[in-house]
């Protein structure tokens, strides 16, 4: 892991991890756990590659109705309260040099500081990962596209309730947001630096 001082304040490329710090205590949460674990492992591996190149990660997470909490309290809840999503959070536990944005709705941009942070970093291309692909990832992709960011949405880094929903979400993000959708291991990072 890089030390916080090792990361520059500027990066054209940014990884945004959406709602993966998640207790998964909702109706389809049990069904979502296996694909969420697979995506978490893929995200962690990809994040480690990005870290070697000092490319930052921003965790954009729902507050899950906990209006008096901050990001660290959300992580603590998932890690310590015997919830379904604990293993996902253990895999993707944020590092000291990661950024955090708490959101209240589906989009990572709506009512948050995400746009300001991305401007500060000089971001041009966003790699979106997380759950669920057809809701929060897609809403964030749409808002990013309207703000003229280039988008990469690797199918191995996001989760939907089922394969059909995932295909539909990928198609919509490709068509309406002009998102590139290569698998994470096929992304040539040098192209974006």
SESETI-929321 format. One record per residue (C-alpha): residue in one letter; x, y, z. Coordinates in steps of 0.02 Angstrom, whole numbers, plus 32768, in hexadecimal, padded with zeros to 4 digits. Example, Ala and Ser with C-alpha at 12.3 -4.5 7.8 and 13.67 -1.06 7.14 Angstrom:
@code=A | x=8267 | y=7F1F | z=8186
@code=S | x=82AC | y=7FCB | z=8165
END
This chain:
@code=X | x=8000 | y=8000 | z=8000
@code=X | x=803E | y=80AD | z=7FD6
@code=X | x=8048 | y=812E | z=805F
@code=X | x=7FCD | y=81C0 | z=804B
@code=X | x=805D | y=8236 | z=8022
@code=X | x=808D | y=81C3 | z=7F91
@code=X | x=7FEE | y=81EC | z=7F33
@code=X | x=7FEB | y=8289 | z=7EC9
@code=X | x=7F5C | y=8304 | z=7ED5
@code=X | x=7F40 | y=82F0 | z=7E1B
@code=X | x=7F09 | y=825A | z=7DB5
@code=X | x=7EB3 | y=8251 | z=7D0D
@code=X | x=7E74 | y=81A3 | z=7D37
@code=X | x=7E0E | y=8179 | z=7DD3
@code=X | x=7DBC | y=80DA | z=7E13
@code=X | x=7D11 | y=80F6 | z=7E62
@code=X | x=7CD1 | y=8067 | z=7ECF
@code=X | x=7C16 | y=807A | z=7EE9
@code=X | x=7BB6 | y=8030 | z=7F7D
@code=X | x=7C2B | y=7F9C | z=7F99
@code=X | x=7C37 | y=7FC6 | z=8052
@code=X | x=7B8D | y=7F7A | z=806A
@code=X | x=7B3A | y=7F0E | z=80ED
@code=X | x=7AD3 | y=7EB7 | z=8064
@code=X | x=7A44 | y=7EAD | z=80E0
@code=X | x=79B9 | y=7EC8 | z=8062
@code=X | x=793D | y=7E5B | z=8005
@code=X | x=79B4 | y=7E19 | z=7F7E
@code=X | x=7A50 | y=7E29 | z=7FE9
@code=X | x=7A6B | y=7D6E | z=7FFD
@code=X | x=7A5E | y=7D57 | z=7F41
@code=X | x=7AD7 | y=7DE8 | z=7F25
@code=X | x=7B5E | y=7DA5 | z=7F9A
@code=X | x=7BB6 | y=7D29 | z=7F25
@code=X | x=7BC7 | y=7DA3 | z=7E92
@code=X | x=7BF4 | y=7E2F | z=7F0C
@code=X | x=7C82 | y=7DC5 | z=7F52
@code=X | x=7CC1 | y=7D9F | z=7EA2
@code=X | x=7CBA | y=7E57 | z=7E71
@code=X | x=7D0F | y=7E89 | z=7F15
@code=X | x=7DA1 | y=7E15 | z=7EF1
@code=X | x=7DAF | y=7E5B | z=7E40
@code=X | x=7DA4 | y=7F0E | z=7E7E
@code=X | x=7E29 | y=7EEF | z=7F02
@code=X | x=7EA0 | y=7EA3 | z=7E82
@code=X | x=7E82 | y=7F32 | z=7E08
@code=X | x=7E90 | y=7FB5 | z=7E92
@code=X | x=7F3B | y=7F6D | z=7EC1
@code=X | x=7F75 | y=7F84 | z=7E0D
@code=X | x=7F35 | y=8037 | z=7E0D
@code=X | x=7F8B | y=8058 | z=7EB3
@code=X | x=8033 | y=8028 | z=7E67
@code=X | x=8019 | y=80B7 | z=7DEC
@code=X | x=7FD9 | y=8131 | z=7E71
@code=X | x=7F2A | y=8132 | z=7E26
@code=X | x=7EAE | y=8160 | z=7EB0
@code=X | x=7E13 | y=8105 | z=7EE9
@code=X | x=7D77 | y=815F | z=7F22
@code=X | x=7CF9 | y=80FD | z=7F87
@code=X | x=7C4D | y=8144 | z=7F65
@code=X | x=7BD4 | y=80F6 | z=7FDD
@code=X | x=7B1F | y=8102 | z=8011
@code=X | x=7B03 | y=8132 | z=80C6
@code=X | x=7A7A | y=80AD | z=80D3
@code=X | x=7A0D | y=8123 | z=8136
@code=X | x=7A92 | y=813F | z=81BB
@code=X | x=7A8F | y=81FC | z=81B0
@code=X | x=7AFE | y=8217 | z=8248
@code=X | x=7B89 | y=81A6 | z=820B
@code=X | x=7C27 | y=81C2 | z=81A8
@code=X | x=7C81 | y=814A | z=8134
@code=X | x=7CE9 | y=80FB | z=81BE
@code=X | x=7C4B | y=80D8 | z=8222
@code=X | x=7BFE | y=8084 | z=8189
@code=X | x=7C98 | y=8016 | z=8177
@code=X | x=7C93 | y=7FEE | z=8231
@code=X | x=7BDA | y=7FBF | z=8227
@code=X | x=7BF8 | y=7F43 | z=819A
@code=X | x=7C96 | y=7EFC | z=81EA
@code=X | x=7C54 | y=7EE8 | z=829C
@code=X | x=7B98 | y=7ED1 | z=829A
@code=X | x=7B90 | y=7E1E | z=8257
@code=X | x=7B43 | y=7E4D | z=81AF
@code=X | x=7B41 | y=7DF2 | z=8109
@code=X | x=7BB7 | y=7E6C | z=80B0
@code=X | x=7C46 | y=7E5E | z=812E
@code=X | x=7CB8 | y=7DF4 | z=80BF
@code=X | x=7CA2 | y=7E6A | z=802B
@code=X | x=7CD9 | y=7EFB | z=8098
@code=X | x=7D6C | y=7E98 | z=80DE
@code=X | x=7DA9 | y=7E7C | z=802C
@code=X | x=7D90 | y=7F32 | z=7FFA
@code=X | x=7DBA | y=7F85 | z=809E
@code=X | x=7DEC | y=8038 | z=8073
@code=X | x=7EA1 | y=806B | z=8082
@code=X | x=7EDC | y=810B | z=80D8
@code=X | x=7F00 | y=815B | z=802F
@code=X | x=7E51 | y=813D | z=7FE7
@code=X | x=7DD0 | y=81C6 | z=7FD6
@code=X | x=7D1D | y=81B9 | z=8019
@code=X | x=7C7B | y=8208 | z=7FE3
@code=X | x=7BD6 | y=81E2 | z=8039
@code=X | x=7B3B | y=81E9 | z=7FCB
@code=X | x=7A85 | y=81EC | z=7FFB
@code=X | x=7A38 | y=81B5 | z=7F56
@code=X | x=7A61 | y=8148 | z=7EC0
@code=X | x=7AE0 | y=81B7 | z=7E67
@code=X | x=7B8B | y=81D6 | z=7EB1
@code=X | x=7B7B | y=8289 | z=7E74
@code=X | x=7AD0 | y=82B8 | z=7EBA
@code=X | x=7AE6 | y=832A | z=7F50
@code=X | x=7B9D | y=82F7 | z=7F6D
@code=X | x=7C4C | y=833E | z=7F5D
@code=X | x=7C7E | y=82BF | z=7ED8
@code=X | x=7C83 | y=833A | z=7E48
@code=X | x=7CEF | y=83B4 | z=7EAB
@code=X | x=7D67 | y=8328 | z=7EDE
@code=X | x=7D76 | y=82EC | z=7E29
@code=X | x=7D99 | y=839E | z=7DF0
@code=X | x=7E1F | y=83AE | z=7E77
@code=X | x=7E70 | y=830E | z=7E39
@code=X | x=7E67 | y=8345 | z=7D84
@code=X | x=7E09 | y=82A5 | z=7D59
@code=X | x=7DD8 | y=8287 | z=7CA5
@code=X | x=7DB0 | y=81CD | z=7CA3
@code=X | x=7D4E | y=8172 | z=7D29
@code=X | x=7D4F | y=80B6 | z=7D43
@code=X | x=7CAC | y=8086 | z=7D98
@code=X | x=7C9B | y=7FEB | z=7E04
@code=X | x=7C1E | y=7FB0 | z=7E86
@code=X | x=7B6A | y=7F83 | z=7EA1
@code=X | x=7AF0 | y=7F83 | z=7E5B
@code=X | x=7B19 | y=7F9D | z=7DA5
@code=X | x=7A68 | y=7FC3 | z=7D70
@code=X | x=7A47 | y=8044 | z=7DF8
@code=X | x=7AD2 | y=80A0 | z=7E54
@code=X | x=7B5F | y=807A | z=7DD9
@code=X | x=7AEF | y=80A8 | z=7D46
@code=X | x=7AAC | y=8149 | z=7D96
@code=X | x=7B5F | y=817C | z=7DBF
@code=X | x=7B94 | y=8154 | z=7D0C
@code=X | x=7B08 | y=81C0 | z=7CC6
@code=X | x=7B34 | y=8253 | z=7D35
@code=X | x=7BEE | y=823F | z=7D0C
@code=X | x=7BC6 | y=823D | z=7C52
@code=X | x=7B60 | y=82DE | z=7C63
@code=X | x=7BFA | y=832B | z=7CB6
@code=X | x=7C63 | y=82F5 | z=7C1F
@code=X | x=7CCE | y=8271 | z=7C74
@code=X | x=7D08 | y=81DD | z=7C0D
@code=X | x=7CCB | y=813A | z=7C57
@code=X | x=7D0A | y=808A | z=7C69
@code=X | x=7C94 | y=800C | z=7CB8
@code=X | x=7CE8 | y=7F60 | z=7CBE
@code=X | x=7C66 | y=7ED5 | z=7CCB
@code=X | x=7CD3 | y=7E73 | z=7D44
@code=X | x=7CD1 | y=7F03 | z=7DC0
@code=X | x=7C16 | y=7F1C | z=7DD9
@code=X | x=7B83 | y=7EB7 | z=7E16
@code=X | x=7ACC | y=7EA7 | z=7DE4
@code=X | x=7A44 | y=7E36 | z=7E26
@code=X | x=7A52 | y=7DC4 | z=7D8C
@code=X | x=7AAA | y=7DB2 | z=7CE5
@code=X | x=7A1B | y=7DF9 | z=7C7E
@code=X | x=7A16 | y=7E97 | z=7CE8
@code=X | x=7AD3 | y=7EA6 | z=7CD8
@code=X | x=7ACD | y=7E97 | z=7C1A
@code=X | x=7A45 | y=7F1C | z=7C12
@code=X | x=7AA7 | y=7F92 | z=7C84
@code=X | x=7B45 | y=7F7B | z=7C1C
@code=X | x=7AE5 | y=7F9D | z=7B7C
@code=X | x=7A96 | y=803A | z=7BC3
@code=X | x=7B3A | y=807E | z=7C08
@code=X | x=7B91 | y=8059 | z=7B62
@code=X | x=7B09 | y=80AA | z=7AF9
@code=X | x=7AD2 | y=813D | z=7B63
@code=X | x=7B73 | y=8166 | z=7BC0
@code=X | x=7BF2 | y=8130 | z=7B3B
@code=X | x=7C44 | y=80C3 | z=7BC0
@code=X | x=7CCF | y=804D | z=7B8E
@code=X | x=7CB1 | y=7FA1 | z=7BDA
@code=X | x=7D52 | y=7F3B | z=7BD3
@code=X | x=7D78 | y=7EC0 | z=7C5D
@code=X | x=7DEC | y=7F0D | z=7CDE
@code=X | x=7E7F | y=7E9F | z=7CAC
@code=X | x=7E72 | y=7EDF | z=7BF8
@code=X | x=7E81 | y=7F98 | z=7C24
@code=X | x=7F25 | y=7FE6 | z=7BEB
@code=X | x=7F40 | y=805F | z=7C7B
@code=X | x=7FD0 | y=80B6 | z=7C24
@code=X | x=7F55 | y=80F5 | z=7BA1
@code=X | x=7EFF | y=8160 | z=7C26
@code=X | x=7F94 | y=81A6 | z=7C85
END
